[in-house]
Amino acid sequence: MDDYEHLDLDEIDFAPVDHTAERLALLTLEEAHDLLRLLLTIAQEGEGPLSQEANRLAKEIAARIPSEN
């Protein structure tokens, strides 16, 4: 998968951010793309709650990082 055009970014429901919560360290762009590919694979190969959650997370990540192209 080279691009994320197939994702409908208007359907993304971003999780609220608690300003007092500790944030995770930032991922490198390469790590973010690796994670996105993994989530998309899980989302496309299965059915049920795990694939639905992987799809949701993939959409959120895709909306926040630039395309690999």
GIZI-V922182 format. One line per field, one symbol per residue. ss: DSSP state (2 for helix, 1 for strand, 0 for the rest). phi: phi as a letter, one per 40 degrees, with the letter a starting at -180 (. if undefined). psi: psi as a letter, one per 20 degrees, with the letter a starting at -180 (. if undefined). A space follows every 10 residues. Layout:
ss = ???
phi = ???
psi = ???
This chain:
ss = 0000000022 2000000000 0000000022 2222222222 2222200022 2222222222 222200000
phi = .cabcccccc ccbcccbccc cccccccccc cccccccccc cccccbbhcc cccccccccc cdcbbcccc
psi = ohrkhipnii ipnqpqpoii qpqqqqqrhg hghggggggh gghhiaqahg hghggghggg ghiiqqqh.
